[in-house]
């Protein structure tokens, strides 16, 4: 959908394909376009599009001191090796972060599945233990979506620093600083 909007804006003369044109009408989109397929479909009409997202699209531009850079570089390499160059995206990264939380919490249970499933009370206790583990053990956790500080009162665990402004220039993600 957003790729069609970008192309239609060019067709209607609302913007041109040059992101630097001062009188072009900007197109702001959501992080939902932070994957290569958007640019594949939008073509040159993607140029100039602005959106807010996590740091993965511009990981090469991050300073080495950024707390996420090493993980994001490794994630991108692993993803691209498996699914094709240029295909790493923030959505897979969100799943990576969530699964990391869940797997670590489940490992902490020290209960076999039969015991957990033996009764509704055992299942409720296991769920509470998973929640408690995540709330107590994921502070300063460097994930693909940001540096998480999860607590009993904050299950998101992210601050505004997890997001950056991105603009597409010459069909590449660029960091709008």
N, C-alpha and C positions, 0 to 999 in steps of 0.2 A: 503493500500500500504506500508507504512513504516514498519508495522509489518512483512510483507513478506520479505522486505529487511533485517531486523534484523535476521529473521530465516534463510534466504539464506546465510547471512554472516557466520553464525555458520556452516551450512551444507557444505559450501565451505572451511571451515577452516580459514577464514579471522579473526575470533574472537572466543573466547570461551564464555561460560556463566558466567565466573568469572570477575566481573567488575574490580578487582584488578590486573589482569594479566598485567604485564608491557609491553609485546610485542604485545598485542592485538591491532588491528586497531580500533580506536574509530569510532563510528557512531554518527554523529551530525545530529539532526533532528530539525524541526521547532516546535513552540508551538502547532502545530496541533496534536501532540501526547499526549497532556496534559489531557488525560481522561482515565479512567480505562479500557475502551475497548481495548486500544492499548496493555496494558499488558495482557489482557485476550487472545488476538489473538497471540501476540508475545511469550507468555510464558516466559520461562527462557532466551530466546534470547533477551528479553528487557533489561536484566542486562547489565550495562555499557553504555547504550545509554545516550547521553548528549543533552540537549536542553535549550533554553532560553525561559522563560515564566514569567507570573505574579506570585505572591506569594502564590496563593491558594494551589497549590500542596504541599507546605512545611509549611503551616500555623502553624502547631504545633511546628516547630522549630524557629519561629519568637520570638524575645524578646517581653515581654509585653509592652515595650515602643514603638513598631512599630505602626505608626498611622493607619494602616489598620487592625491590628490583630483582634480587637473586631468585626469589620464588617465581616471580612472573616470567623471568627469562627461562627458567627450567620448565615451568608449566607450558609455555609456548612451544619450546623445543619438543617436549614429549607429545603434545597434542598434534603439532604439525607432522611429526614423524609418523604418527599413527593414522591421521586423517587427511594429510595433504598440506603442503606448504601454504601458509597464509590463511589457514582455516581456524586457528585458535580464536576463541571468542569468549566474551565475558560470561555468557550463559553457562558454558561448560565449567568455567571458573566458579560460578556460584554453586554448582553441583559439587565440585571438588571441595569447596569450603564446607558445605553442609555435610557431605559424607565424612569428611575428616572429623567433624564434631561427633557425628553419630557413631562412627566406628570406634573412636577412642572411648566414648562414653559406654558403649556396649562391652568393650573389653574390660572395663572396670567392674562390671556386674558380678563376675565370678559365680554366675549361676548358669546351670544348663537350661536349654530351652524347655525341656519337659517340666522342670520345677517352676519356671516362670509361667508356663501355660496351664499349670495344674489347677489354678483357681483365679477368680477375678481379683481377689485380694493380692495374690502374688504378682499378677500382671500390673496392678496399680502401683505396687511397691517398686517394681522394676522401672516403670515409667518415671516415677518420682526420683529414683536413683539416677536415671539418665539425665533428667532435667537438672538435678542438683550437681551432678558431675560437670555438666556443661557450664552452669552458672559459676562454679568454683574454680574451674581449670582453664578457662579460655580468656585470660587477660593478657594483653600484649601479644596476642596470637596473630602472626603475619599470614594472612590469607590472600587469595587472589583479588578479593573484593575490598580489601583494606586491612588495617590493623584493628582487630576485634578486641573489645573489652566487654565481655558479656558478664552480666550480673543478674541477681534476682530481680532487680528493678529495670534492667535494660537487656532485653533479649535480642535487640538488633546489634548493639555493641560497636557501632561505627559512628564516627564523627564526620563533619563536612569535609575534612581533609581526605577522606576516601574517594572523593569525586573531583574530577578535573574537567575543564571545558576543552572540547575537541572540535577542530574544524577540518573539513576535508579540503585539501589543496592538491591539485594535480593527481587526484584519485589516491591520495595517501592521507592517513590520519596525522594531524599535526596538533600539537599542544598549544592552545590559546592561553598564553601566560599573561 
